Amino acid sequence: MRKNIKQNEVTISEENILKLVPIHNKEFKYNESGCIDILVPRSKIEFIQRLLPESRKYMCANLDELGTTVWNLIDGKKNIEEIAKLLEEKYGEKVEPVLKRLTLFLRNLYQNNFIIFNKDKEK
């Protein structure tokens, strides 16, 4: 069975992945430990979402220290290759193999609609 792909959805392939520019697609906040909590609406129906009390409107996807660093590096300007270089500079061997780990993490964020990708970055 073939899946339908939305027209504006970016296809992630080996050739273009390093040039993609991730962009936040969800609201977020910092928790008490200084890490990011991505706010996920409890309902996809806007009317129902508005009816929920403020304290129950969102579920949180909690990021660890490394995930928080990646999230903070996502600024709509840096591509994946640039983010990987910055992670290597900050964490060194702790993040090896950096590209494999970073792309896996970003694919997970993308599949959960936490980020979107801009097409190739023009320099």
Contacts in CASP RR format, 6 or more apart in sequence:
PFRMAT RR
TARGET T0000
AUTHOR 0000-0000-0000
METHOD contacts of the structure
MODEL  1
MRKNIKQNEVTISEENILKLVPIHNKEFKYNESGCIDILVPRSKIEFIQR
LLPESRKYMCANLDELGTTVWNLIDGKKNIEEIAKLLEEKYGEKVEPVLK
RLTLFLRNLYQNNFIIFNKDKEK
5 11 0 8 1.000
10 20 0 8 1.000
10 116 0 8 1.000
10 117 0 8 1.000
10 118 0 8 1.000
10 119 0 8 1.000
12 20 0 8 1.000
12 107 0 8 1.000
12 110 0 8 1.000
12 117 0 8 1.000
16 120 0 8 1.000
17 80 0 8 1.000
17 103 0 8 1.000
18 79 0 8 1.000
18 80 0 8 1.000
18 81 0 8 1.000
18 84 0 8 1.000
18 99 0 8 1.000
19 79 0 8 1.000
19 80 0 8 1.000
19 81 0 8 1.000
19 120 0 8 1.000
19 121 0 8 1.000
20 79 0 8 1.000
20 80 0 8 1.000
20 117 0 8 1.000
20 118 0 8 1.000
20 119 0 8 1.000
20 120 0 8 1.000
20 121 0 8 1.000
21 76 0 8 1.000
21 77 0 8 1.000
21 78 0 8 1.000
21 79 0 8 1.000
21 80 0 8 1.000
21 117 0 8 1.000
21 118 0 8 1.000
21 121 0 8 1.000
22 74 0 8 1.000
22 76 0 8 1.000
22 80 0 8 1.000
22 83 0 8 1.000
22 106 0 8 1.000
22 109 0 8 1.000
22 110 0 8 1.000
22 115 0 8 1.000
22 116 0 8 1.000
22 117 0 8 1.000
22 118 0 8 1.000
23 74 0 8 1.000
23 76 0 8 1.000
23 115 0 8 1.000
23 116 0 8 1.000
23 117 0 8 1.000
23 118 0 8 1.000
24 71 0 8 1.000
24 74 0 8 1.000
24 114 0 8 1.000
24 115 0 8 1.000
25 113 0 8 1.000
25 114 0 8 1.000
25 115 0 8 1.000
25 116 0 8 1.000
26 38 0 8 1.000
26 39 0 8 1.000
26 40 0 8 1.000
26 113 0 8 1.000
26 114 0 8 1.000
27 38 0 8 1.000
27 39 0 8 1.000
27 58 0 8 1.000
28 36 0 8 1.000
28 37 0 8 1.000
28 38 0 8 1.000
28 39 0 8 1.000
28 71 0 8 1.000
29 36 0 8 1.000
29 37 0 8 1.000
29 39 0 8 1.000
30 36 0 8 1.000
30 37 0 8 1.000
31 37 0 8 1.000
31 60 0 8 1.000
31 62 0 8 1.000
34 68 0 8 1.000
35 62 0 8 1.000
35 63 0 8 1.000
35 64 0 8 1.000
35 65 0 8 1.000
35 67 0 8 1.000
35 68 0 8 1.000
36 62 0 8 1.000
36 63 0 8 1.000
36 67 0 8 1.000
36 68 0 8 1.000
36 71 0 8 1.000
36 72 0 8 1.000
37 60 0 8 1.000
37 61 0 8 1.000
37 62 0 8 1.000
37 63 0 8 1.000
38 60 0 8 1.000
38 61 0 8 1.000
38 62 0 8 1.000
38 63 0 8 1.000
38 71 0 8 1.000
38 114 0 8 1.000
39 58 0 8 1.000
39 59 0 8 1.000
39 60 0 8 1.000
40 58 0 8 1.000
40 59 0 8 1.000
40 60 0 8 1.000
40 61 0 8 1.000
40 114 0 8 1.000
41 49 0 8 1.000
41 57 0 8 1.000
41 58 0 8 1.000
42 49 0 8 1.000
42 52 0 8 1.000
42 56 0 8 1.000
42 57 0 8 1.000
42 58 0 8 1.000
42 59 0 8 1.000
43 49 0 8 1.000
43 52 0 8 1.000
49 57 0 8 1.000
61 112 0 8 1.000
61 114 0 8 1.000
63 70 0 8 1.000
63 71 0 8 1.000
66 87 0 8 1.000
66 91 0 8 1.000
66 95 0 8 1.000
67 105 0 8 1.000
69 87 0 8 1.000
69 90 0 8 1.000
69 91 0 8 1.000
70 83 0 8 1.000
70 87 0 8 1.000
70 102 0 8 1.000
70 105 0 8 1.000
70 106 0 8 1.000
73 83 0 8 1.000
73 86 0 8 1.000
73 87 0 8 1.000
74 83 0 8 1.000
74 115 0 8 1.000
76 118 0 8 1.000
77 121 0 8 1.000
78 86 0 8 1.000
79 121 0 8 1.000
80 99 0 8 1.000
80 102 0 8 1.000
80 103 0 8 1.000
80 106 0 8 1.000
83 102 0 8 1.000
84 98 0 8 1.000
84 99 0 8 1.000
84 102 0 8 1.000
87 95 0 8 1.000
87 98 0 8 1.000
87 102 0 8 1.000
88 95 0 8 1.000
88 98 0 8 1.000
95 101 0 8 1.000
95 102 0 8 1.000
106 115 0 8 1.000
109 115 0 8 1.000
110 116 0 8 1.000
110 117 0 8 1.000
END
